Structure formats: structure tokens, C-alpha cells
Amino acid sequence: MRCRGWYDKVVYKLHYYHDGQAVRYFHSSTNYTVLQARASDSGHYQCSGTMRIPVESAPMFSSKVAVTVQELFQTPVLRTLSPQEARGRVVLRCETRLHPQKRDTPLQFAFYKYSRPVRRFDWGAEYTVPEPEVEELESYWCEAATTTRSVRKRSPWLQLPGR
């Protein structure tokens, strides 16, 4: 976001506000950037500051601007395919939904067992679990990401019973 003075004059003692709460202060004109914006960053933004015209003015406030941040895709969920779908094997599917306006965005998927990667990022949203060597509980999770990894989200854990 950029707060600008009249005729592009420099703004001093610059404050940025989100829903009425001060979120950032700068000595003079500087853009305010929200890195890794989330839906919770949605709201009304405003700035205040002073200008030297020719002496320093009283603080002035901008009008409020409504900002809406939409998620690119939902948090993934790791599910097991039914025995019929998986032909007797244990197959995990990492499921998510892209925002309707971003349906053409390619996503990649990775799978983890006990936080260790068992399949690094690629285009496949399914992972076939190898036969376990011992009969114990196994915990998996998956991660969905854009190809640049600028947006990454991980699923909750899924526990598979031993076989």
C-alpha cells in the first residue's frame, strides 16, 4: 500500500492502520507491504501523517480503503482411497480446492511420514503407501504448493493403523 500526499508531496510521521489499529510507523513516505497475506489481513486500511506545506501540518488521515484477501487454495486434507478405488493397496490422496477464479493455477504435492519426505513435490496428488515392515501405527501428512512454493499449505496428520 502506498500513502501519498497532495501532489505527491512526501508524507512524514507516517502511520498505517488496519481496522483502526496502528500496524506500522515510518519516518517518511514508504510503502506498506503485507508479506504472505492471509484472509485475516482483510479489512479497512488507512494512513495518517504530516506534510511540510511549507511548515509541518497537523496530522491528516486518508480515507479508508477496503482490502479483501482470498485464499488461493484451501488447506489440504489427506484421505485414504477406498479399497475398491485403490485395488487393495493403501493409497493416500491430498485433496484441496482452488479458488474459483484461480482454477488454472497448477499445484504440486509432497507426502511425509513422521515429518520425513516420502515423496517430494511433483504433480501427483496420490501416494501409494508401501507395505509396512512392522505392524505399527503410521502417521502421514501432505503439502500442497504452487510451483514457485510462494504459497504452501500442509494437511493435518492422518494416522494409518498397522497391518
N, C-alpha and C positions, 0 to 999 in steps of 0.2 A: 504494500500500500504506500501511497505517496501523499504527503501533506504539503500543499503548495500555498504560498502567499499570493496576495494580489499581484498581478503582472509578473508572476514567477519570482517575487522577492523571497529572500532567504527567511525561513521561519526559525526563531530561536526559542530556547526553553520548550522544546517540542515534546508533548506527551501524546501517546496513543492510548485509546480506551477501547475496551471490549465489554459491551453491555454495561457501560457506566463505570467499570473498574479500570484503573490505570494499569497498563500492561508493559509499557516501555517508555523510557525517557531518553532523549537525545539533546545534546547541547545546541545543535543546529540541524537544519533540514537533512533528513536521512530517511530512506525508505524503510518500512517495517515489513519484515518477511516472516511468515509462519512456516517453518520447515515441517515437513511431514504432517500437513494439515489433516485434522480429523473432523468428524461430524460435530464434535463438541466445540470446535473452533467457529462454528456458525454463530451468527448473531449480528448485532449492530456495532459498527466501528465508527470512531470519531477521533479527531485530533484537536489539540489546542496548542497555542504558542503565541509568541510575540513577534512583531516586526519592527524594524527601525525605519520610521517614516516621518521625519528624519530622526526623531528620538524614539526610544523604545516605547512601544504601545502597551496598553493594558492587555492581558491575555485575551485572545479571541478563540472561539470554538467553531469548528467546521460543522456542517450539517452531518447527520448520521447516515451511514451507508449500510444497507443490509447485505450480508455475505452468507451464502449457503454453501457448505462443503458437503459433497455427496461422496459416499464410498465408491471406489472403482469396482470392488467386488466384496462379497460377504466373507466373513470368517469361515474357512473351510471346515467341513465335518468329515471325519474318517469313518467309513462304514464298511461292513463286510458284505460281499455279494452273497446272494442265496446259493445253497448247494447246487441248485439247478443251473443258475447262471454261471457258476464257477466250475461246473463239471467235476464236483467232488474235491476240488482244491480250495484252499483259503485264499481268497482274492480280496484285497483292500482297494477301496475307491475313495479318492479325495474329491469331495463334492463342494462346489461353491457356485455362486451366481453372479455374473457380471451385471453392472448397472445397465438398464435397458438401452441407454444412449451410447454405451461403450461395448456393445456385444462383439465388435470386431477386434477387440484387444486380445492378443494372444497371451495365454498364461502357461507357465511351466510348473511342474510339480516335483517335489522331493519327498522321500519317505525315510523315517527314522525309527530305529528300535532302541529303546533305552537311551535316547539322545544321540545315538551314533547313526550316521547316514548309512542306509542300506541301498538307497538308490538316489543318486544326485539329480539335480534339476534336469528334466527333459520334458517332452511334450505329453507323455503318457500320464493319465490320471489314475491308472490302476497299477497295483503291485501284487505279484504272486508271492505269498509267504512260503519259504522253503520248509520242508518237513523239519520239525524241531528234533534236536538230538536227545533232549530230556523232556520229560513231561512236567512242564512248569508254566506259570503264568508269563505271558509275553506282553509288553507294553509298546505300542506304536503311536506315532503321530505323523501328520503330513504337513507340508508347507506349500502354499500356492504363491506365485510371484510373477510379476511382469518380467519380460525378457531382460530388461536392464536392471532388475532387482530393486528398482526405486520404490516399489510397493510390495511388501511381503507380509503374509499372514499365516499363522500356524493354527492347526486344529487342536482341540482338546485331545488328551490321551485316550486311546482305545485299548482296553485290556482283552487279550485273547486267552481263553483257558488252554492249559496244556492238553496235548493229545496222547 
